[in-house]
Amino acid sequence: MSGQDFRPIVFTDLDDTICQSLRQVENSDRDGVVSISKAMLHNTCMTVKQQNMLRWLAQTTELVPVTARGIVDFSDIDIDFGASEHRIVANGAVILDRAGHHDQEWASVMAAEMAPYQEQFAQIVETIANFCSAWGHEVESRITSENGMSISALFHAKDGSKGDASALIVIRDGVENRGWHTHLNGNTLAFTPPPVSKRRAVEHLLGRIEGARHRPVIGMGDSLSDLGFMTQCDFLSIPRGSQISSAFAN
């Protein structure tokens, strides 16, 4: 018994949970803010409270990031996750160890399950382009990929800003999603095939982390799309003013 690891396991989203862009930080919280962007791909920072929470979690828990960031964007942030061996990135499509090596078992699962969807990405982009042309909306699109595997189709309203996504709402509600997950957050609408899931990646790790069945598991996140993986945990932690807390408040 004495040799067992009883530390909590914490699965945490990154952006808007334990960090955010500087423009999102209230003026009253800017004292002591530190940038964690290495190459300034994004102006990502942490408030003093977030820094202190991260230190506490890194020292007392097994801390596992669960992020929509791809490998390049994830590597841009300078965050100490303590001794944790796992990182879930690209919305769950990729699991890395602390040295950046792929979880080969998970990579094989994703490659096999995502293969039938690869040709559909171009079709989704074309369908939405035709829809927008017919309805007079202007959107930009891009397809995210890791190691040659397409993962998500992202759409941004050209004349929109965060919180003003009327065109994207029309697209989300008016275009057949083919059974794919759709998620609207600010000025980004994502179409993602069913195999890609933060929840599934967390489930995979819970089956591999030693003693997970007997350790408290905490899920932290801000977005409604995070609830999938958070509900696999024993306890939930939600930032004030987040998409989730706003939904509960209403």
C-alpha positions as CSV (number, residue, x, y, z in Angstrom):
1,M,0.0,0.0,0.0
2,S,2.7,2.5,0.9
3,G,4.3,2.2,-2.5
4,Q,1.2,3.2,-4.4
5,D,0.7,6.6,-6.0
6,F,-2.3,8.3,-4.4
7,R,-1.8,11.7,-6.1
8,P,-4.8,13.1,-7.9
9,I,-4.7,12.9,-11.7
10,V,-5.7,16.2,-13.2
11,F,-6.7,16.5,-16.9
12,T,-6.7,20.2,-17.8
13,D,-7.5,22.2,-20.9
14,L,-5.0,25.0,-21.6
15,D,-6.4,28.1,-23.4
16,D,-8.9,30.0,-21.4
17,T,-8.4,27.6,-18.5
18,I,-4.9,27.9,-17.2
19,C,-3.7,30.5,-19.7
20,Q,-5.1,32.9,-22.3
21,S,-4.1,35.7,-24.7
22,L,-3.1,39.0,-23.2
23,R,-6.1,40.8,-24.6
24,Q,-8.4,38.6,-22.6
25,V,-6.8,39.6,-19.3
26,E,-8.7,42.3,-17.3
27,N,-6.6,45.4,-16.5
28,S,-7.1,44.7,-12.8
29,D,-5.4,41.3,-13.3
30,R,-2.4,42.4,-15.4
31,D,0.1,43.0,-12.6
32,G,2.5,40.0,-12.6
33,V,1.3,38.6,-15.8
34,V,4.0,36.5,-17.6
35,S,4.2,35.5,-21.2
36,I,4.6,31.7,-21.8
37,S,4.9,31.9,-25.6
38,K,8.4,30.8,-26.7
39,A,8.3,31.9,-30.3
40,M,5.3,34.3,-29.9
41,L,3.1,32.2,-32.3
42,H,0.3,33.3,-29.9
43,N,0.6,36.0,-27.3
44,T,-0.2,33.5,-24.5
45,C,0.1,34.5,-20.9
46,M,-0.7,33.5,-17.3
47,T,-2.0,35.7,-14.5
48,V,-0.5,35.4,-11.0
49,K,-3.4,33.2,-9.8
50,Q,-2.9,30.9,-12.8
51,Q,0.9,30.7,-12.2
52,N,0.3,29.8,-8.5
53,M,-2.4,27.2,-9.4
54,L,-0.1,25.6,-11.9
55,R,2.8,25.4,-9.4
56,W,0.4,23.8,-6.9
57,L,-0.9,21.3,-9.4
58,A,2.5,20.4,-10.9
59,Q,3.9,19.7,-7.4
60,T,1.0,17.7,-5.9
61,T,-0.8,16.0,-8.8
62,E,-0.2,14.1,-12.0
63,L,-1.0,16.9,-14.4
64,V,-2.0,16.0,-18.0
65,P,-2.7,18.8,-20.5
66,V,-5.7,18.2,-22.8
67,T,-5.7,20.7,-25.6
68,A,-7.0,21.5,-29.1
69,R,-3.5,22.9,-29.9
70,G,-1.6,20.9,-32.5
71,I,2.0,19.8,-31.8
72,V,3.6,23.0,-33.1
73,D,1.3,25.4,-31.1
74,F,1.6,23.2,-28.0
75,S,5.4,23.3,-28.2
76,D,5.3,27.1,-28.3
77,I,4.1,27.3,-24.7
78,D,6.5,27.2,-21.8
79,I,4.6,25.4,-19.0
80,D,6.0,23.0,-16.4
81,F,3.7,20.0,-16.1
82,G,5.8,18.4,-13.4
83,A,6.7,14.8,-13.7
84,S,3.6,13.9,-15.8
85,E,4.5,11.5,-18.7
86,H,1.5,12.3,-20.9
87,R,0.2,15.2,-23.1
88,I,-3.0,15.1,-25.1
89,V,-3.0,17.4,-28.1
90,A,-4.8,18.1,-31.3
91,N,-8.2,17.6,-29.7
92,G,-7.3,14.1,-28.6
93,A,-6.0,12.9,-32.0
94,V,-2.4,12.8,-30.7
95,I,-1.0,11.6,-27.3
96,L,2.7,12.5,-26.6
97,D,5.0,11.6,-23.8
98,R,7.1,14.3,-22.0
99,A,9.9,13.9,-24.6
100,G,7.5,14.5,-27.4
101,H,7.3,10.9,-28.6
102,H,4.0,9.6,-29.9
103,D,1.9,7.0,-28.1
104,Q,2.2,4.5,-30.8
105,E,-0.8,2.4,-29.7
106,W,-3.1,5.5,-29.9
107,A,-1.5,6.7,-33.1
108,S,-2.4,3.3,-34.7
109,V,-6.0,3.6,-33.5
110,M,-6.3,7.1,-34.9
111,A,-4.7,6.2,-38.2
112,A,-7.1,3.3,-38.8
113,E,-10.2,5.1,-37.7
114,M,-9.5,8.4,-39.5
115,A,-8.6,6.8,-42.8
116,P,-12.2,6.7,-44.1
117,Y,-12.7,10.5,-43.4
118,Q,-9.6,11.9,-45.1
119,E,-11.3,12.5,-48.5
120,Q,-14.3,14.1,-46.8
121,F,-12.4,17.1,-45.6
122,A,-12.2,18.7,-49.0
123,Q,-15.9,17.9,-49.6
124,I,-16.9,19.7,-46.3
125,V,-14.8,22.8,-47.3
126,E,-16.4,22.8,-50.7
127,T,-19.9,22.3,-49.3
128,I,-19.5,25.2,-46.9
129,A,-17.9,27.5,-49.6
130,N,-21.0,26.8,-51.9
131,F,-23.4,27.5,-48.9
132,C,-21.6,30.8,-48.1
133,S,-21.6,31.9,-51.7
134,A,-25.4,31.3,-51.9
135,W,-26.1,33.2,-48.7
136,G,-23.6,36.0,-49.1
137,H,-21.3,35.0,-46.2
138,E,-17.5,35.3,-46.3
139,V,-15.5,32.8,-44.4
140,E,-11.9,31.6,-44.3
141,S,-11.2,27.9,-44.0
142,R,-8.2,25.7,-43.2
143,I,-7.7,22.1,-42.4
144,T,-5.5,21.1,-39.5
145,S,-3.4,18.0,-39.7
146,E,-0.7,16.1,-37.8
147,N,1.8,13.7,-39.4
148,G,-0.1,13.8,-42.7
149,M,-3.5,13.0,-41.1
150,S,-6.2,15.6,-41.5
151,I,-7.9,16.2,-38.1
152,S,-10.4,19.2,-38.3
153,A,-11.8,21.7,-40.7
154,L,-11.9,25.2,-39.2
155,F,-13.9,28.2,-40.4
156,H,-13.5,31.8,-39.5
157,A,-15.9,34.7,-40.4
158,K,-13.9,37.3,-42.2
159,D,-15.8,40.2,-40.8
160,G,-16.5,38.7,-37.4
161,S,-14.8,39.1,-34.1
162,K,-14.8,36.9,-31.0
163,G,-18.4,36.8,-29.7
164,D,-19.9,37.9,-33.1
165,A,-20.3,34.7,-35.0
166,S,-23.7,35.1,-36.6
167,A,-22.5,33.8,-40.0
168,L,-20.9,30.8,-38.4
169,I,-24.1,30.0,-36.5
170,V,-26.0,30.0,-39.8
171,I,-23.4,27.7,-41.3
172,R,-23.4,25.3,-38.3
173,D,-27.2,25.1,-38.4
174,G,-27.6,25.1,-42.2
175,V,-25.0,22.6,-43.4
176,E,-25.3,18.9,-43.1
177,N,-22.6,17.8,-40.7
178,R,-22.3,14.2,-41.9
179,G,-22.3,13.0,-38.3
180,W,-19.1,15.0,-37.6
181,H,-18.7,17.0,-34.3
182,T,-19.3,20.7,-34.7
183,H,-18.1,23.2,-32.2
184,L,-18.5,27.0,-32.2
185,N,-16.2,29.0,-30.0
186,G,-15.9,32.7,-30.6
187,N,-15.1,33.3,-34.2
188,T,-14.1,29.7,-35.0
189,L,-16.4,26.9,-36.2
190,A,-14.8,23.4,-36.2
191,F,-15.9,20.3,-38.0
192,T,-14.2,17.2,-36.6
193,P,-14.8,13.5,-37.5
194,P,-16.2,11.3,-34.7
195,P,-13.0,9.4,-33.9
196,V,-11.2,12.6,-32.8
197,S,-12.2,13.2,-29.2
198,K,-10.5,14.5,-26.0
199,R,-12.9,12.2,-24.1
200,R,-11.6,9.1,-25.9
201,A,-7.9,10.1,-25.4
202,V,-8.6,10.6,-21.7
203,E,-10.3,7.2,-21.5
204,H,-7.3,5.7,-23.2
205,L,-4.9,7.2,-20.6
206,L,-7.1,6.3,-17.7
207,G,-6.7,2.7,-18.8
208,R,-2.9,3.0,-18.8
209,I,-2.0,5.3,-15.8
210,E,-1.0,3.2,-12.9
211,G,-3.6,3.0,-10.1
212,A,-6.0,5.3,-11.9
213,R,-9.0,3.4,-10.6
214,H,-8.2,4.3,-7.0
215,R,-6.9,7.9,-7.5
216,P,-9.1,11.0,-7.6
217,V,-9.4,12.2,-11.1
218,I,-10.1,15.9,-11.8
219,G,-11.1,17.5,-15.1
220,M,-10.5,21.2,-15.8
221,G,-11.9,23.1,-18.7
222,D,-13.7,26.2,-19.9
223,S,-15.5,25.2,-23.1
224,L,-18.7,23.2,-23.6
225,S,-16.6,20.9,-25.8
226,D,-14.4,20.1,-22.8
227,L,-17.3,18.5,-20.9
228,G,-16.9,15.3,-22.9
229,F,-13.5,14.6,-21.2
230,M,-14.4,16.3,-18.0
231,T,-17.3,14.0,-17.4
232,Q,-14.9,11.0,-17.4
233,C,-13.4,12.5,-14.2
234,D,-14.6,12.3,-10.6
235,F,-14.5,16.1,-10.0
236,L,-14.8,19.1,-12.3
237,S,-13.1,22.5,-12.1
238,I,-14.5,25.4,-14.2
239,P,-13.0,28.9,-14.6
240,R,-15.3,31.8,-13.7
241,G,-16.7,33.6,-16.7
242,S,-16.1,30.6,-19.0
243,Q,-18.4,29.2,-21.6
244,I,-19.4,26.3,-19.2
245,S,-20.0,28.6,-16.2
246,S,-22.1,31.0,-18.3
247,A,-24.2,28.1,-19.5
248,F,-24.8,26.9,-16.0
249,A,-25.6,30.4,-14.8
250,N,-28.2,30.8,-17.4
